[in-house]
Each structure stands twice: as structure tokens, then as C-alpha cells.
Amino acid sequence: MFDQKTTHDHHYCDLISEVRNEMGLMDDLLDEEVEALIETALKKMTQRTYLPLKTRLYLKEKVFNALRRLDILQPLVDDKSITEIMVNGVKDIFIERNGHVTRLDYTFDSQEQLENIIQMIVSKVNRVVNESSPICDARLADGSRINVVLPPIALKGPTLTIRKFPQKPIDMSDLVTWESISSEVALVLQTLVKAKYNIFICGGTGSGKTTFLNVLSNAIPDDERIITIEDSAELQINKVSNLVSLETRNANVEGRGTITIKDLIKSSLRMRPDRIVVGEVRGHEALDMLQAMNTGHDGSLSTGHGNSTTDMLSRLETMVLSGSAMPLEAIRQQIASAVEVMVHLGRLRDKSRKVLEVVEIVTYKEGEVIMNPLYAFREDEQSTDEKVHGQLVRSGNRLQNREKLLLSNMKECLPI
């Protein structure tokens, strides 16, 4: 019986082998020149074997994807409905679409094919990943976030995760439409950003911290100078022209040249920023971020991994302690005077992402950071096991620190 897939695979192997021979060591070929080589090789093939037009187009795209793009992953990257691609070794490829994860029914031909894709990605952004340095964060040209873990760390083989970057940046109206936030809380947070309150966003993995940070960043007035600091540049701030985007750098092959979040925060202070936006703090750079917030850079924003606002405060303490001999009391005073509002995000059982809590950090008193809850998400009777339904409920507390609202003439804009 005629096996079309086997025939396609046979033609593909012959075609890619011929094109690679023609390319030789010419790594500087333009995409158009590579396409021309594929066309020439296809013409030679069709002189020997009849190939329908549909097959020729399929082979041309597949060979080009293998040579210049992401091979079998490229159609997944191009598919706008897919938000995440997860490769767990050669045999397991998973995708996330509309919040649901499914396994694909095709695999890589070999570990070498997967490793070639990984090396193609990291080499384009001047990153290195190999057996001696097996973990790497990078990004694609469209901004999609990449994480790579190689053996021997990854036991099932090379692991690649691609978090897709939306072509149209998500804005606050989208979050309101998706019921991730209420229109009232959206107005409150946007007002607080404009009034230059320091805001910290926390949440678990996949809760939407970076997306929410981007949404809030776009509420910053367009006459201010912003410095963004990230491990992998993802923020899309479109409304501000005086914008500097900084990105960390891993060590080179010799183990030198590392540029950390901490280094970038220190450098940013010499750039005359109005605000500093730090993508995520994970370690002792938290102290530098807090000090920046405390030294005239009002309206700064950042995110961190925490399961609640209380948990995030504890984690910030631990981060600062990891790189400083400061007493705990001094650390808590730093946090309470630097962070003014904390927003907690969550990914719920129905895979929806929502703002779960908005809390004001009031002051430090008698060994404790004093918090003033403003809003909390409450489920209602319409919730089921499959679908979460509820709303952000106002606590009844007023925002206590109102000086910045008065200075920016925005006290009438806030419903709390």
C-alpha cells in the first residue's frame, strides 16, 4: 500500500541533504538565497520523480523551516491560538491552547534534530547552552520567551519551553473583558500608577505576572523616562518614547561576562530614570530594587513569585537576607517604605487568571509590616468545579497613604 508520509519523508531527507551540500560552509546566506537553493534542488528532483504541486510546496516549507527556522516547531510558533509549547525530550511535545494542555501526535526524528533547533535559537541571541552550562533563558525574534534545560540535568532529554508572545499587546480592557479584573479595580490600579505609587505584582507560575506588569506599565504617562530590566526582554511599552530596555546576559564560554539583574538596577540609577520596571526579582537584587524605590524613583513596578501577599513579603525578606547582613527589622522597614501597593494574581482551577487581592502596604510598626486590604476575590454561588465565578469585593477600607494622590491632583479619581 502507498504510504504518502514515508514517501514525503524520503523526499525530504534527499532534498535537505542536497541543499546542505550546496550550502556547504556558507552560513551568511540570505533567506532568499536558501529558498533559491531549495527551488533548484526541487527542480532536479521533479526531473527524476513526479511531485504534485502540493507536495513540492510542503517539502519547500519543511526544508526551509529545518534550515532557517524552528523545523517541526515552526508551525506551532506560527499558530496564534497556541500560547505555550513544551518539549519534554524527543518523544513528547505538548501545547497550551485556550488554557488547556494537549499532547501532539508527532515527535522529533532524533535528539540531534531537537538539539539543532535549540542551538539555532540560543545562538541568535548570543546565549550559550551545552553540557557544562545546561540551563539557558532566551527569546525569539518576536519576543517569545524560551527556556532550555539539557542533559544531564534533564533526564528525559533536551527540554524546551516556548512561551508565546502576543502580537497585539494585551491591555486593561482585555483583562476586564476576560473577567480577570473588575473595571473598578482596573481604574484604581491605573490611577495609582499615574500617581507614582510603587506597585509589586506577585503570583504563582503561569498566573500572568509579566502580562499584568506590561498592562500596568502602559498606564505610565508618556512624558516620563522609563528603564525596564528583565532576564529576557518581553515588556511591550508602546506609549512611552523615552524608554530604555535592558536585558541580562549569561556568562560566555570562558565563564565571563555575566550581567545580572542586580548589575542592571545599579546601572539604571545612573540613567536619570523617572521609573524603573523590573521584570522579576528572584534573589538578592531585591535589595537594590527596594533601595531604588526608596531613593526618588517613585512609580516603579516589579513582580515576584509568591502564593499570597503575605507569602511575597516573606520571600522578599529572604531574598534580601540572601545577599545582605542587614538585620530583619531594617529589611522590613525597607520593604514597608518602598512597596506601597501589592497585587496578587492567581491561576484558578478552571485555568482562568484573575486578580485575587489588592493590598496597601501602610507602614512598619512593632516588628511587623502593616497591610491594609483593599480588594479580595470572592467566589459566589454560580461557581462550579469546572468554572470559577465571582468578583473582586471591596473591603471597605480606604487607601491610607493619599499624599501622592493629592500631589498628582488625582484624589477625586479613586473610589476608595
C-alpha positions as CSV (number, residue, x, y, z in Angstrom):
1,M,0.0,0.0,0.0
2,F,1.3,3.5,-0.9
3,D,2.5,5.3,2.3
4,Q,2.4,9.1,1.5
5,K,4.1,10.1,4.7
6,T,7.0,7.7,4.2
7,T,7.4,8.9,0.6
8,H,7.4,12.5,1.8
9,D,10.0,11.7,4.4
10,H,12.2,10.0,1.9
11,H,12.0,13.0,-0.5
12,Y,12.6,15.4,2.5
13,C,15.8,13.6,3.5
14,D,17.1,13.6,0.0
15,L,16.2,17.2,-0.5
16,I,17.7,18.6,2.7
17,S,20.8,16.6,2.2
18,E,21.3,18.1,-1.3
19,V,20.6,21.6,-0.1
20,R,23.0,21.3,2.8
21,N,25.7,20.1,0.4
22,E,25.1,23.1,-1.8
23,M,25.2,25.5,1.2
24,G,28.4,24.0,2.5
25,L,30.0,26.3,5.0
26,M,28.2,29.4,3.8
27,D,26.4,30.4,7.0
28,D,25.9,34.0,5.8
29,L,23.4,33.2,3.1
30,L,20.3,35.3,3.0
31,D,16.9,33.6,3.4
32,E,16.1,34.3,-0.3
33,E,19.3,32.6,-1.3
34,V,18.5,29.5,0.7
35,E,15.0,29.4,-0.8
36,A,16.6,29.6,-4.3
37,L,18.8,26.6,-3.5
38,I,15.7,24.7,-2.3
39,E,13.9,25.6,-5.5
40,T,16.8,24.4,-7.7
41,A,17.1,21.1,-5.8
42,L,13.3,20.6,-6.1
43,K,13.5,21.1,-9.9
44,K,16.2,18.4,-10.1
45,M,14.1,16.1,-8.0
46,T,11.0,16.6,-10.2
47,Q,13.0,15.8,-13.3
48,R,13.6,12.3,-11.8
49,T,10.3,11.8,-9.9
50,Y,6.8,13.4,-10.5
51,L,5.8,15.5,-7.5
52,P,2.4,17.2,-7.2
53,L,2.5,21.0,-6.6
54,K,1.1,20.4,-3.1
55,T,4.0,18.1,-2.2
56,R,6.5,20.5,-3.7
57,L,5.2,23.3,-1.5
58,Y,5.1,21.1,1.5
59,L,8.7,20.0,1.0
60,K,9.9,23.5,0.3
61,E,8.5,24.8,3.5
62,K,9.6,21.9,5.6
63,V,13.2,22.1,4.4
64,F,13.3,25.9,4.8
65,N,12.0,25.5,8.4
66,A,14.7,22.9,9.1
67,L,17.5,25.1,7.8
68,R,16.5,28.6,8.8
69,R,13.6,28.4,11.3
70,L,12.5,26.0,14.0
71,D,11.9,22.9,12.0
72,I,8.8,20.9,13.1
73,L,8.1,23.5,15.8
74,Q,7.7,26.4,13.4
75,P,4.0,25.7,12.5
76,L,3.3,25.7,16.3
77,V,5.1,29.1,16.7
78,D,3.1,30.5,13.7
79,D,-0.2,29.3,15.2
80,K,-1.6,32.3,17.0
81,S,-4.0,30.2,19.1
82,I,-1.1,28.3,20.8
83,T,0.2,30.2,23.8
84,E,2.8,27.7,25.0
85,I,4.9,24.9,23.5
86,M,6.5,22.3,25.8
87,V,9.1,19.8,24.6
88,N,10.0,17.1,27.1
89,G,12.7,15.3,25.1
90,V,12.4,13.8,21.6
91,K,9.1,11.9,22.1
92,D,6.9,14.4,24.0
93,I,5.6,17.6,22.5
94,F,2.8,19.4,24.4
95,I,1.0,22.7,23.6
96,E,-1.3,25.0,25.5
97,R,-4.3,26.4,23.7
98,N,-7.1,28.4,25.5
99,G,-5.6,27.4,28.8
100,H,-5.7,23.7,28.1
101,V,-2.7,21.5,27.6
102,T,-2.7,18.7,25.0
103,R,-0.1,16.3,23.7
104,L,0.7,16.2,20.0
105,D,0.8,13.0,18.0
106,Y,4.1,13.6,16.3
107,T,7.7,13.6,17.6
108,F,11.2,14.6,16.6
109,D,13.1,12.2,14.3
110,S,16.2,12.3,16.6
111,Q,17.8,14.0,19.6
112,E,20.1,15.7,17.1
113,Q,17.2,17.4,15.4
114,L,15.9,18.8,18.7
115,E,19.4,19.9,19.7
116,N,19.9,21.7,16.4
117,I,16.7,23.7,17.0
118,I,17.9,24.6,20.5
119,Q,21.3,25.7,19.3
120,M,19.7,27.7,16.4
121,I,17.6,29.6,19.0
122,V,20.3,30.4,21.5
123,S,23.0,31.3,19.0
124,K,20.8,34.1,17.5
125,V,20.6,35.9,20.9
126,N,24.3,35.3,21.8
127,R,23.5,32.8,24.5
128,V,25.3,29.5,25.1
129,V,23.9,26.2,26.3
130,N,25.8,23.0,26.4
131,E,26.6,20.1,28.8
132,S,28.8,22.3,31.1
133,S,26.2,25.1,31.1
134,P,22.9,23.2,30.6
135,I,20.3,25.8,31.5
136,C,19.5,28.8,29.4
137,D,16.8,31.5,29.1
138,A,16.5,33.3,25.8
139,R,13.8,34.7,23.4
140,L,12.8,34.5,19.8
141,A,12.8,37.5,17.5
142,D,9.1,38.1,18.2
143,G,9.8,38.3,21.9
144,S,8.5,34.8,22.8
145,R,10.3,33.5,26.0
146,I,12.5,30.4,25.7
147,N,13.8,28.1,28.5
148,V,16.2,25.3,27.7
149,V,17.4,22.5,30.0
150,L,19.8,19.9,28.6
151,P,21.0,16.5,29.9
152,P,22.4,15.5,32.3
153,I,20.1,17.9,34.2
154,A,17.1,17.0,32.1
155,L,16.7,13.2,32.5
156,K,14.3,12.6,29.5
157,G,16.5,14.5,27.1
158,P,16.7,18.2,25.9
159,T,13.7,20.1,27.4
160,L,12.5,23.2,25.6
161,T,9.7,25.6,26.7
162,I,8.4,28.4,24.5
163,R,6.0,30.9,26.0
164,K,4.5,32.7,23.0
165,F,4.5,36.5,22.8
166,P,1.1,38.0,21.7
167,Q,1.4,40.1,18.6
168,K,-1.1,42.6,19.9
169,P,-0.2,43.6,23.5
170,I,-2.9,42.8,26.0
171,D,-4.4,45.9,27.5
172,M,-6.6,46.6,30.6
173,S,-9.8,46.4,28.6
174,D,-8.9,42.8,27.5
175,L,-8.4,41.8,31.2
176,V,-11.8,43.4,32.1
177,T,-13.5,41.6,29.2
178,W,-11.9,38.3,30.3
179,E,-13.1,39.0,33.9
180,S,-9.5,38.8,35.1
181,I,-10.1,42.1,36.9
182,S,-13.1,44.4,37.5
183,S,-13.4,47.8,35.8
184,E,-13.4,49.5,39.3
185,V,-10.1,47.8,40.3
186,A,-8.6,48.4,36.9
187,L,-9.3,52.2,37.3
188,V,-7.9,52.1,40.8
189,L,-4.6,50.5,39.7
190,Q,-4.2,52.7,36.6
191,T,-4.8,55.8,38.8
192,L,-2.2,54.6,41.3
193,V,0.4,54.0,38.5
194,K,-0.2,57.5,37.2
195,A,0.1,58.9,40.7
196,K,3.5,57.2,41.1
197,Y,2.7,54.6,43.7
198,N,5.3,51.8,43.9
199,I,3.5,48.6,42.9
200,F,4.6,45.0,43.3
201,I,2.8,42.2,41.5
202,C,3.0,38.6,42.9
203,G,1.6,35.3,41.8
204,G,2.4,31.7,41.0
205,T,3.9,30.2,37.8
206,G,1.7,31.0,34.9
207,S,-0.5,33.4,36.8
208,G,0.1,36.2,34.3
209,K,2.6,38.4,36.2
210,T,4.5,39.6,33.2
211,T,1.3,40.3,31.2
212,F,-0.1,42.3,34.1
213,L,3.1,44.2,34.6
214,N,3.0,45.1,30.9
215,V,-0.6,46.3,31.2
216,L,0.2,48.5,34.2
217,S,3.4,49.8,32.6
218,N,1.3,51.2,29.7
219,A,-0.5,53.4,32.2
220,I,2.7,55.4,32.8
221,P,2.4,58.9,31.4
222,D,4.3,59.3,28.1
223,D,6.5,62.2,29.2
224,E,8.5,60.1,31.7
225,R,11.7,58.2,31.2
226,I,11.4,54.5,31.9
227,I,14.2,51.9,32.4
228,T,13.0,48.3,32.0
229,I,15.1,45.5,33.4
230,E,14.4,41.8,32.5
231,D,16.1,38.4,32.2
232,S,14.5,38.1,28.8
233,A,13.0,41.2,27.3
234,E,9.3,40.7,27.0
235,L,7.6,44.0,28.0
236,Q,5.9,45.9,25.2
237,I,5.5,49.5,26.4
238,N,4.2,51.4,23.4
239,K,3.1,54.7,24.7
240,V,6.4,56.0,26.1
241,S,9.1,57.2,23.7
242,N,11.8,57.8,26.4
243,L,12.3,54.1,27.1
244,V,15.5,52.1,27.7
245,S,15.1,48.3,27.7
246,L,17.9,46.3,29.5
247,E,18.4,42.6,29.4
248,T,20.7,40.3,31.5
249,R,23.5,38.3,29.9
250,N,24.8,34.9,30.8
251,A,28.4,34.1,31.1
252,N,30.3,33.3,27.8
253,V,32.1,30.1,27.0
254,E,35.0,31.2,29.2
255,G,32.6,31.8,32.1
256,R,33.0,35.6,32.0
257,G,30.8,38.5,31.0
258,T,27.7,37.8,33.2
259,I,25.4,40.8,33.6
260,T,22.8,40.3,36.3
261,I,19.6,42.0,37.3
262,K,21.5,43.5,40.2
263,D,24.1,45.0,37.8
264,L,21.4,46.5,35.6
265,I,19.5,48.0,38.5
266,K,22.7,49.7,39.7
267,S,23.5,50.9,36.2
268,S,19.9,52.2,35.7
269,L,20.2,54.6,38.6
270,R,22.8,56.5,36.6
271,M,20.5,56.9,33.6
272,R,18.2,59.5,35.2
273,P,15.1,57.3,35.2
274,D,11.7,58.6,36.3
275,R,10.7,55.0,36.9
276,I,12.3,51.6,37.0
277,V,10.4,48.5,35.9
278,V,12.0,45.2,36.9
279,G,10.5,42.1,35.2
280,E,11.0,39.8,38.1
281,V,13.1,39.7,41.3
282,R,14.3,36.3,42.5
283,G,17.3,36.9,44.7
284,H,19.5,39.4,46.4
285,E,18.8,42.0,43.7
286,A,15.6,42.6,45.6
287,L,17.5,44.9,48.0
288,D,18.7,47.1,45.1
289,M,15.2,47.3,43.7
290,L,13.8,48.3,47.2
291,Q,16.6,51.0,47.6
292,A,15.8,52.3,44.1
293,M,12.1,52.7,45.1
294,N,13.2,54.4,48.2
295,T,15.5,57.0,46.6
296,G,13.3,59.1,44.4
297,H,12.2,56.6,41.7
298,D,8.5,56.7,42.6
299,G,6.1,54.7,40.5
300,S,8.4,51.8,40.0
301,L,7.0,48.4,39.3
302,S,8.2,44.8,39.7
303,T,7.0,41.2,40.1
304,G,7.9,38.2,42.2
305,H,6.9,34.6,42.7
306,G,4.6,34.4,45.8
307,N,1.4,32.5,46.6
308,S,-0.2,35.4,48.5
309,T,0.7,38.9,49.5
310,T,1.9,37.7,53.0
311,D,4.0,35.0,51.4
312,M,5.5,37.5,49.0
313,L,6.6,39.8,51.8
314,S,8.3,36.8,53.5
315,R,10.0,35.9,50.2
316,L,11.2,39.5,49.8
317,E,12.8,39.3,53.2
318,T,14.5,36.1,52.3
319,M,15.8,37.5,49.0
320,V,17.3,40.5,50.8
321,L,18.8,38.3,53.5
322,S,20.5,36.1,50.9
323,G,22.8,38.9,49.8
324,S,22.9,41.2,52.8
325,A,23.8,41.2,56.5
326,M,21.1,43.7,57.3
327,P,19.0,42.9,60.4
328,L,15.5,41.7,59.8
329,E,13.9,44.8,61.3
330,A,15.8,47.0,58.9
331,I,14.8,44.8,55.9
332,R,11.1,45.0,56.9
333,Q,11.4,48.8,57.2
334,Q,12.9,48.9,53.7
335,I,10.1,46.8,52.3
336,A,7.3,48.8,54.0
337,S,8.7,52.2,52.9
338,A,9.5,51.0,49.3
339,V,6.4,48.9,48.3
340,E,3.1,50.8,48.6
341,V,0.7,48.5,46.8
342,M,0.8,44.8,46.3
343,V,-1.4,42.9,43.7
344,H,-1.8,39.1,44.0
345,L,-2.7,37.2,40.8
346,G,-3.7,33.5,40.6
347,R,-4.4,30.8,38.1
348,L,-7.6,29.0,39.2
349,R,-8.9,25.5,38.8
350,D,-10.6,26.4,35.5
351,K,-7.3,27.7,34.2
352,S,-8.6,31.3,34.3
353,R,-6.2,34.0,35.5
354,K,-7.6,36.6,37.9
355,V,-6.6,39.4,40.3
356,L,-7.2,37.8,43.7
357,E,-6.1,40.6,46.1
358,V,-5.1,44.2,46.2
359,V,-3.4,45.3,49.4
360,E,-1.8,48.6,50.5
361,I,1.4,48.3,52.4
362,V,0.9,51.0,55.1
363,T,4.0,51.1,57.4
364,Y,6.3,49.1,59.6
365,K,5.3,49.0,63.3
366,E,6.4,46.9,66.3
367,G,8.3,44.3,64.2
368,E,5.6,43.8,61.6
369,V,4.7,45.2,58.1
370,I,1.2,46.7,58.4
371,M,-1.1,45.9,55.5
372,N,-4.4,47.4,54.5
373,P,-6.5,45.0,52.4
374,L,-8.4,47.0,49.7
375,Y,-10.0,44.3,47.4
376,A,-10.2,40.5,47.5
377,F,-11.7,38.0,45.1
378,R,-14.7,36.1,46.4
379,E,-16.4,33.2,44.6
380,D,-20.2,33.2,44.5
381,E,-22.9,30.6,44.2
382,Q,-22.6,30.4,40.4
383,S,-19.1,28.8,40.8
384,T,-18.8,25.1,39.9
385,D,-16.0,22.6,39.9
386,E,-15.4,23.3,36.2
387,K,-15.9,27.1,36.2
388,V,-14.9,29.8,38.7
389,H,-17.3,32.7,39.1
390,G,-17.0,35.6,41.4
391,Q,-15.9,39.2,41.8
392,L,-13.4,41.4,43.4
393,V,-15.1,42.7,46.6
394,R,-14.1,46.0,48.2
395,S,-13.0,45.6,51.8
396,G,-14.5,48.9,52.9
397,N,-11.0,50.2,53.8
398,R,-9.9,53.5,52.4
399,L,-6.4,53.9,50.9
400,Q,-4.5,55.4,53.8
401,N,-1.4,56.9,52.2
402,R,-3.0,59.5,50.0
403,E,-0.2,62.0,49.7
404,K,0.8,61.1,46.1
405,L,-2.9,61.3,45.0
406,L,-3.0,64.8,46.4
407,L,0.3,65.8,44.8
408,S,-0.9,64.5,41.4
409,N,-4.3,66.0,41.8
410,M,-6.0,62.6,41.4
411,K,-7.7,62.2,44.7
412,E,-11.2,62.5,43.1
413,C,-10.3,59.7,40.6
414,L,-10.2,57.0,43.2
415,P,-13.3,55.2,44.5
416,I,-11.6,54.0,47.7
